[in-house]
Amino acid sequence: MSEFATPVPAFSDAEIQKLVREIYGIDAAASALVGDRDQNVALKSSTGEKYVLKIANAAEDVSILALQAELADHLAAVDPSLGIAQAVKSLSGASIPQITAKDTDGTHAVRLLPFVEGQLLAHTPRTLSQVRAIGAYLGRLTRALQSFGSPVAHRPDFMWSLDNATGVESFAGDILDPADRALVEREFFRYKLRCKPHLQGLRKSVLYQDANDHNIIMQADDPDSVAAVIDFGDVAYGSTVNDLAIALAYLLLDADDIYATARALISGYVGVCPLQPKELEILFDLAAMRLVMSVCISSNRAKDFPDNDYLTISQAPALACLRRLDSLNREFLSCFARHVGGCEIFDGQRNVLASIRSAGKSARSLLGIDIQSAAKSLVSMREGARGAEYIEDQSQYTSWLTECMAREGSEIALGTYLEDRTCYQMDQFQSEAGESRSVHLGVDVFAPAGMSVHTPLDATVVSVTNNDAALDYGPTIILAHNGIPGEGTKQPFYTLYGHLSLTCLKTLKPGQKLAAGDKIAEIGDISVNGGWAPHLHFQVMTSLLGEEGNFFGACEPSVVDVWQQITPDPNFIMGLAPESFKYDPLGPDQLLEERSQLMGPSLSVSYDKPLKIVRGKGAYLYDHTGRQYLDCVNNICHVGHANPRVVTAMAKQAAILNTNTRYLHETILTYSDRLLATLPDNLEVIYFVCSGSEANELALRMARNATGREDIITLDWGYHGNTAGLIDISPYKFNRKGGTGRKDHVHIAKLPEAQAAEPIDHYLESVQQGILASIDRCGDGPAAMIAESISGCGGQVVLPDGYLKSAFEMVQRAGGVAIADEVQVGFGRTGKGMWSFVEQGARPDIVTMGKPMGNGHPVAAVATTRRIADAFANGMEYFNSFGGNPVSMATASAVLSEIEDKQLIAHADAVGSYLMDEIRKMSAEYPAIMDVRGRGLFIGVECTGTLGGDIVSFARDRAILLSTDGPHNTVIKIKPPMVFSYADADTLMAVLKDGFAHLSP
Ligand SMILES: Cc1ncc(COP(=O)(O)O)c(C=O)c1O
């Protein structure tokens, strides 16, 4: 007969007092304690010591009691702080003396244990720090037990051993309630599926196996600290993780919040005693199994001892807890435990995340429109957010949103990932874990019903389901995507598309293969999509957690950290600018208003609808709503906006030193050397300044110093800078709005028409006239002629062959200096070499450069001949506070390296030629395009009337940035960062084609 089938011993108080006196020599008063198989008695000696006397069941195996005594001695030696009570020896020196009951022939082993001071866990208020302390205590206990071994501890048939769970499976039939029985049977099924196959591989050690709230003693003065555990009756060898699982089972019985309790317990435990991923993975299954065992055993014993309430005392809470656990996704609980235990949520999950990030780099748009460049609004479903008052009535919400998007001119509106949505309080979002599932796990893309939805990646259809319950997803697609080869994994990841129209239910089949960009569905309307304003719920999953056809779209706030591993940010695939998900309260209107207060009105702003640009990357700019614009007009951020190499070089040097040229520094010398090497040999000396204007101003001073003259010949419609002296030599300024006309010392040489009809002598004649006029005016001719090698402000005009060469030579022959202004067109923009004057065959005495030189950092330069530099050194110091400082030099060096290493000059030539060819082909259809011209990535499209400006506005609305130039602003100028790609050229072309088709007269 087993000890379970044998009645609990029943010695009277008088008998007990007598035997305690006889065996231990202690006079003590006795009072009964509860016990399910031992008779337990509290004793208080006449001298005040407290003990617990345990009179074992007659069927108890004495060798197990000896094992417990041995174990207590071991634990006391290895970790005395565990507070494990060691048995008091009898007068004859025995740890486990034997007694015989009067009225039965059974012998009973007796143990006298010092009473452990403190309070039963069962009698203390439950707090998370207490649970964490229990976890840490059990971790210490596990560690101490790991160094204990005894053959007696191997109890393969011990009924309470969790490793032997299926030993009590037959008792399930004793559970009277059929629903409870089914619940328990489900748990056995899960156990066999999820735990059994792994048991052999788990770490083993001697286990305590009974951390329940009547065996854990908390400190008397601190209910959050563990004093000790008592009752080692269930000690047995088994899977190490079982002790934690058993404690978890008992603690969950009265836990309000399953996740918080489990997190506290596991994290406390692993902080002391790390667990292996598999142990954590099955922790909740083992905990549930412990509850199942307790229900099975008590149900079985209830048959034989119908009067023993203690047997069934824990059954009701155990069943209630099992029902809660049964309602939660068990694979999620595995992920949760693994995550809290410090492991990846499933084997290979980090690789899956890496392949999602990598796949995102080449993902296609989710919708029929390009969501990156689409104009966007941002919506929120938090309490108090705009429109929140309509959320309860989704048709009203739809109207509100449609109006809001029309007002903001947006094509889509976004609802954010991980938003804690107060609106998710309905029944569907309640969780048995203790919180409601209010945190949104996808991204919502609100767009008109009927807009097409596309797979962003190659895919296989996993499921197409109509989840048609109210407020569910409606038609839902789940796709699988293979890991990317080379990323070290082939494990799939998944994407989910919810709230679709009904069509996909017919057109897609599980198993169907799809190519990136294939249309899979349309956005559904409120009548079919679960009852929501039309939108796509897009979500990415690293695991389906065993779910089929549907998947969690929201989670409990306390477990967001785990869900982030299961449903990572969908934007890894969507690739939207981060600004798309943050509301910026300071929009363009507010900034414009403030700017008009604080800044001078002569500053202009691009576009009728000005842009607030907040970030740049490569050839792209991003506005405050995250809308991506293709920048086709910024020739300053030459090697790409926010070029990482340039930014790093600049930041690195700024973190070390930034001074001026009065101190010696290598950077300026190395850079000068590199820069001069790109220029013709006659240009040997370099000066650094901070802007193109400063460079031209210095060039004029040098020319005047070297020649002792004042007059300047300038090319018509030229612009050379913003200083008083440079406005004087810039017809683009002095002959246009606000200008005061030509000054006497300035002579204008003709700018050949774009398609120069006349031979160059016709234009050179005007240079000659300038020389003569200058001689006339002051007797000795011009100090200099200044000209851009390709005219920028003049309308992207490429000068006819030989013009610049001859014009410069004429001025040089007349004793003047030739200044090539390469501020716009230098550094390889025109695709034929570093400097455009070289292509023109010109041989200037001074070259000025700026704009692209620092990729946006203010650095510019003047290169000249030794003769001119020496003449300039007439005793007056040339000092420039900033010019040539180490930061500018480090920055400019990095720009030069980027141009060289990325072969951007050849790239500009190739992409520019391609683009120009495409524009020319298009222009054949539109007589309003008068000319297409340029070199490399410096292109002009001359149009009639206001067409150029109209196209620029059209393109801005389509997220393409352009502008116009030329004397009458009729030329669309195209001069993008040099990293502009063929694909970018195609994007631009698509919009230009559309624009001309719409707007051309
Ligand atoms: C040809 C040319 N030279 C000089 C300048 C003046 O340069 P910055 O604006 O750096 O003073 C400009 C500016 O647009 C320019 O286009």
The ligand as a MOL file (V3000), in Angstrom:
LIG
                    3D

  0  0  0     0  0            999 V3000
M  V30 BEGIN CTAB
M  V30 COUNTS 16 16 0 0 0
M  V30 BEGIN ATOM
M  V30 1 C 28.5570 80.6610 -60.3620 0
M  V30 2 C 28.4640 81.1010 -58.9550 0
M  V30 3 N 29.4520 81.7840 -58.4030 0
M  V30 4 C 29.4170 82.1980 -57.1250 0
M  V30 5 C 28.3440 81.9450 -56.3360 0
M  V30 6 C 28.3100 82.4340 -54.9320 0
M  V30 7 O 28.5330 81.3910 -54.0550 0
M  V30 8 P 28.0190 81.4370 -52.5280 0
M  V30 9 O 26.5410 81.4240 -52.5570 0
M  V30 10 O 28.6640 80.2740 -51.9060 0
M  V30 11 O 28.5210 82.7160 -51.9420 0
M  V30 12 C 27.2750 81.2360 -56.8810 0
M  V30 13 C 26.0890 80.9110 -56.0460 0
M  V30 14 O 25.0370 80.5750 -56.4890 0
M  V30 15 C 27.3350 80.8120 -58.2270 0
M  V30 16 O 26.3410 80.1170 -58.7740 0
M  V30 END ATOM
M  V30 BEGIN BOND
M  V30 1 1 1 2
M  V30 2 1 2 3
M  V30 3 2 2 15
M  V30 4 2 3 4
M  V30 5 1 4 5
M  V30 6 1 5 6
M  V30 7 2 5 12
M  V30 8 1 6 7
M  V30 9 1 7 8
M  V30 10 2 8 9
M  V30 11 1 8 10
M  V30 12 1 8 11
M  V30 13 1 12 13
M  V30 14 1 12 15
M  V30 15 2 13 14
M  V30 16 1 15 16
M  V30 END BOND
M  V30 END CTAB
M  END
